[in-house]
Amino acid sequence: MTRDNGLAALPLPDLLARVRACSLCASALPHEPRPVVQMSAESRILVVGQAPGRKVHETGLPFNDPSGDRLRSWMGIDRDTFYDDQALAILPMGFCYPGKGRSGDLPPRPECAPAWRQALLARLTNVRLTLLIGQYAHAWHLGERHRSVTQTVEGWEAYWPDQVPLPHPSPRNQLWIKRHPWFEDTVVPRLRSRVAEVLAGD
């Protein structure tokens, strides 16, 4: 269930200040909370990841890691564009690094999205393209329409041109990318064209 607690009435700078000061799940995190988000009321593209990794937690910069390098390559943009909040909003499903599990990072903390997501998304009235990265983003934003990551990404045209479901760009996902060459052959070129169109003012 989504909670509001008066968030809808807050000016965006005040809302973001509250998000960045959040300690809702502090007792479950391996480090002090450090919510990592990027957005402005003018953002044209929304990037929805899973949760920050360790390097992102340390630097406070979203996708500041090899996953981000591959994502920027898929999008066809440079770091300056990626980190321009007038162009891109970056709101992962969990805002803090959740820690390491047996086969990679743990899932996003479940407290985060109900607490903050609707209030933040409501401010993104200029977004023309949403990139949904991985199973947690697919599930939350697509609801009953999402299936497995592979099936959802294979069906990308059903969500075009406003949403694009993507696999995770992590190096850990290299095997998936090798097994599904159609993604980089077909989806990535269309994605780059759409990103350029939106940023140019489609």
C-alpha positions in Angstrom: 0.0 0.0 0.0 1.3 3.5 -0.9 1.6 6.0 1.9 1.2 9.7 1.4 1.7 11.4 4.9 1.2 14.8 3.3 3.9 14.3 0.7 1.7 15.5 -2.2 1.6 19.0 -0.8 5.3 19.4 -0.5 7.3 21.4 -3.0 9.6 19.1 -4.9 12.9 20.4 -3.3 11.4 19.6 0.2 10.2 16.2 -1.0 13.6 15.3 -2.3 15.2 16.5 0.9 12.9 14.1 2.9 13.8 11.3 0.5 17.5 11.8 0.9 17.1 12.0 4.7 15.1 8.8 4.8 16.1 6.1 7.4 12.9 4.0 7.1 14.8 0.7 6.7 18.1 1.6 8.4 18.0 -1.4 10.7 18.0 -3.8 7.6 20.8 -2.1 5.7 24.5 -3.0 5.8 25.6 0.6 5.9 24.1 4.0 6.9 21.2 4.9 4.6 22.2 6.9 1.6 19.2 7.3 -0.8 20.4 7.9 -4.3 17.9 9.6 -6.6 18.0 12.2 -9.4 15.1 14.2 -10.8 13.7 17.5 -11.6 10.2 18.7 -12.7 11.6 19.1 -16.2 13.1 15.5 -16.6 12.1 14.0 -20.0 13.3 10.4 -19.5 12.7 8.3 -16.4 15.2 5.5 -15.7 13.9 2.9 -13.2 16.6 0.5 -11.9 16.6 -1.9 -9.0 18.7 -0.4 -6.2 22.1 1.2 -5.9 25.2 -1.0 -5.9 28.1 -0.6 -3.5 30.0 1.8 -5.7 26.9 4.0 -6.2 26.4 4.0 -2.4 30.0 5.1 -1.9 29.9 7.9 -4.5 26.2 9.0 -4.3 26.0 9.0 -8.1 23.4 6.7 -9.7 24.7 4.1 -12.2 28.3 5.2 -11.6 29.6 1.7 -12.3 30.0 -0.7 -15.3 26.2 -1.2 -15.3 25.8 2.5 -16.0 28.5 2.5 -18.7 26.5 -0.2 -20.6 23.2 1.5 -20.0 24.5 4.8 -21.4 25.8 2.9 -24.4 22.4 1.3 -24.9 20.8 4.8 -24.7 23.5 6.4 -26.9 24.2 9.3 -24.5 27.2 10.5 -22.6 27.7 11.0 -18.9 27.0 14.7 -19.0 23.6 14.1 -20.5 22.9 11.1 -18.2 23.5 13.2 -15.1 21.6 16.2 -16.2 18.4 16.1 -14.1 16.7 18.4 -16.7 17.0 15.5 -19.1 16.9 12.3 -16.9 15.2 11.3 -13.7 16.7 8.2 -12.0 14.4 6.6 -9.5 15.3 3.0 -8.6 12.8 0.7 -6.9 14.9 1.0 -3.8 16.9 4.1 -3.1 19.6 2.6 -0.8 22.2 -0.1 -1.3 20.5 -3.2 0.1 23.7 -5.3 0.6 25.2 -8.4 -0.9 23.4 -11.7 -1.2 24.7 -15.1 -2.3 24.4 -14.4 -6.0 24.7 -10.7 -6.2 23.1 -7.7 -4.5 20.0 -8.2 -2.5 16.6 -7.1 -3.8 15.4 -3.5 -3.3 14.1 -3.0 0.2 10.2 -3.4 0.2 9.6 -0.3 2.4 10.9 2.1 -0.2 8.4 2.1 -3.1 5.3 2.4 -0.9 6.8 5.2 1.1 8.0 7.5 -1.7 7.3 6.3 -5.3 3.8 7.7 -6.1 4.6 11.2 -4.7 7.8 11.4 -6.7 6.3 10.0 -10.0 3.4 12.5 -9.7 6.0 15.4 -10.1 7.4 13.9 -13.3 4.8 15.5 -15.6 7.3 16.1 -18.4 8.5 12.5 -18.8 8.0 11.1 -22.3 10.0 7.9 -22.0 10.4 5.4 -19.1 13.1 2.8 -19.1 12.3 -0.2 -16.9 15.3 -2.2 -15.9 15.0 -5.6 -14.5 12.3 -7.7 -12.8 11.4 -5.4 -9.9 10.9 -2.3 -12.2 8.9 -4.5 -14.6 6.6 -5.8 -11.9 5.9 -2.5 -10.3 5.4 -0.4 -13.4 3.8 -3.0 -15.7 1.7 -4.9 -13.1 -0.1 -7.9 -14.5 1.3 -7.2 -18.0 4.8 -8.3 -17.0 6.0 -11.9 -17.1 9.5 -13.2 -17.0 12.3 -10.7 -17.8 12.9 -12.4 -21.1 9.3 -12.5 -22.1 8.7 -8.9 -21.0 11.7 -7.6 -23.0 10.7 -9.7 -26.0 7.4 -8.0 -25.9 8.9 -4.5 -25.8 6.8 -3.3 -28.8 3.6 -3.6 -26.7 4.9 -0.8 -24.5 6.4 1.4 -27.2 7.0 4.3 -27.4 6.3 5.5 -23.8 7.9 2.6 -21.9 10.8 0.2 -22.7 11.4 -2.9 -20.5 15.1 -3.7 -20.4 17.3 -6.5 -19.0 19.7 -5.4 -16.3 22.9 -3.9 -17.9 25.1 -5.5 -15.1 28.2 -7.4 -16.2 26.7 -10.3 -14.3 24.0 -10.4 -16.9 26.4 -10.9 -19.8 25.2 -14.5 -20.4 21.6 -13.3 -20.9 22.8 -10.7 -23.5 24.9 -13.3 -25.3 21.9 -15.7 -25.4 19.6 -13.0 -26.8 21.5 -11.2 -29.5 18.2 -9.8 -30.9 18.2 -7.4 -28.0 21.3 -5.5 -29.0 20.6 -6.0 -32.7 17.0 -4.8 -32.7 15.9 -3.1 -29.5 19.0 -1.1 -28.7 19.0 0.8 -32.1 15.3 1.7 -31.6 16.0 2.7 -28.1 18.8 5.1 -29.1 16.6 6.7 -31.7 13.8 7.2 -29.2 16.1 8.6 -26.6 17.5 11.1 -29.1 14.0 12.0 -30.2 12.7 12.7 -26.7 15.8 14.7 -25.6 15.5 16.8 -28.8 11.9 17.6 -27.8 9.7 15.1 -29.6 
